[in-house]
């Protein structure tokens, strides 16, 4: 099915070329969903992923997927309530047409996954079960045990891998988007990680579904593979990132492994305590206490630690001990097991050590509700890599799995539509491909310099300290100068491993380049937005300012500088109001 | 080299990781890394620190660090484990030494250091057609699936396989028998075989029925599975579900005869009569040939032992008749 052409280029060594109608970068839920719907229309698709598809970060989602299902929801609920909850949760930076689409298609997407074999938990009559999640007016979360993401990822992979027109390239590292002089996407350059051989995947459309970027931060619940490659590729190719200043921090990640302890724990009665044993949330949110919104709880924990009331190492305790063995085993099994397996802590006897950690990136490649990027012809994006503006300034729990599936499908359908009329351009991009490969190889050519690891650790600390939960003008400027310095240093990066076989050091070095491009853009946008909204909290501008700032940030990377412009928020029915819970 | 470790209340320790490394250029060799860890440090975190701070060339796979992605299977002090689901100090306590060996999983070809080639594993999974084939009516939205809560619970147990490969690396039957699909594939296969919403049962039976009888019930998969899905239980259930389907494959036929012989022996004697069961399972000719090996090994007396029914044989029969 695949045609590999081997061609001599100017440097001598062969460069392989593979031709597809579309390339999907990333094999998590959004990527697989897009690929399936493109292939369904008879187009040939290559899915390229750094890891085997079921290793993707979608697998890490625990709690569930929100859905309003006609006839299987609270009789008072409606998709409009669901859209409203999403908009309010996102602090009114949500494009309301996107939120409506998410809500109105939620039921059918869960139904579709069921038809594909997903083993959703059931009610006694055999229908899909439902439970409450944070920010929902009525219960809407559907779930598969406590491993919903893993269950859905396997189901969609099983479906997509049984499709004739999809070829999987796993453990292939996508390095660059290739764009011609008409700003048209021509494909991607990717390396086979097993032998470091580059291939030009020529395609008429590219879907970036490469997931998030948690590794930019010293503390993150994300997988090690989430290094923001897709954002950086899009930026380098000239596409905009939208709202990159919005980074979600989850209050309760397990210390020190940063594994997520679900909000459900506090919902079931667990309490946060400092090193004096105080229930400190009483000082910050006297009414909602431990169940205040994520951003408030995260900020409160950080203040406790900063002021010396945390435990050595920098964490607070999540106390379940008063709840009793039976209750913990029945209601909080996952939190209990995570603490036991990953921190060696018996939560029946001692507090679970927790601290906030980066969790999700609301920003992403600028796309409309069909996944189309307006800057580059043929570029699409879906899932966490994209910013459809459905989460605004703060994402609600159980909306991320839903987004990957709903917008993954919308994007796949839109790509197929696009391919029906898009022609194959004739201009030659061989030079661009070669330049891209040379740039990648440059990191293995240095004979001395700094290792990727040193620079990486400095970047992750910088982002955590200055572009984290609390931000201010001085700190963000510090971050920018540090990031500038590190971006200079990676030109002299030294890769010790000269082997061609599974050279992870080489790929880690390329990831670091991506991370630094993205870090620059995030820090710039955070400095630029002089208000506090959702997850973006400026100590020097603590209020939301709708008059000046109810607009999306668009960021372009131009060499060493970041260019910023704006785009209005789409408001259909819901006017901004104060966000009180 | 190894220092005895006081295990009680161990909070921190300096640990030596002995990593078995391999590259095409350098071949096999052992390398040691010293690292200070605390009681929270997972083996994946230790590897990350080694890679970032000491030796960027070390190759291993890791992704979610919470035991749902299945990337980081390896041998830790000889035991097949997920590195993320293993705390360094737990290993120190268990083995009483601060030297920990890390090796790639057995049975898979080594690509580099701790990275193995999983291609054959994925091929095995594909052989059981790991996806639901719903009815046409359901796919065309003319009908709706319902699933009993108890069926959901049963299937979900086996659907939790994360494709890490640890069970296959530990399975002696996979090593010896190319026709055995292996534990992970059987768990996946049973999950769809038993799904009331599936429509290709006949095809699944052809793939699973004979292979299920090639498992030796050694329980290694049961012990090493990081998700406790019990592949061997899936195999047992597959055998039970398909016990009388025809035509039978060679392993299934032998297995079927064996279980009938065991049943008969217990009905007759109230216990296993090894000699009779052997003959009824393998037939007279094969049994005579095998007897020559038994003679040579000095074990023929066990097969020829005269077996008398147990005193309570009538009660046993009553139980077996369901009275």
Interface residues (C-beta under 8 A of the other chain):
Chain A: X51 X52 X54 X55 X56 X57 X59 X60 X114 X115 X116 X117 X119 X120 X121 X122 X123 X124 X125 X126 X127 X144 X145 X147 X149 X150 X151 X154 X155 X158 X159 X161 X162 X194 X223 X224 X225 X255 X256 X257 X258 X259 X260 X338 X341 X342 X343 X344 X353 X451 X452 X453 X456 X457 X495 X496 X497 X499 X501 X502 X503 X504 X505 X508
Chain B: X23 X24 X25 X38 X39 X40 X41 X42 X44 X45 X48 X51 X52 X53 X55 X56 X57 X58 X59 X60 X61 X62 X63 X64 X65 X66 X67 X68 X69 X70 X71 X84 X85 X87 X89 X90 X111 X112 X113 X115 X118 X122 X126 X129 X130 X131 X132 X134 X138 X139 X145 X146 X147 X148 X149 X152 X155 X156 X159 X160 X162 X163 X192 X195 X197 X198
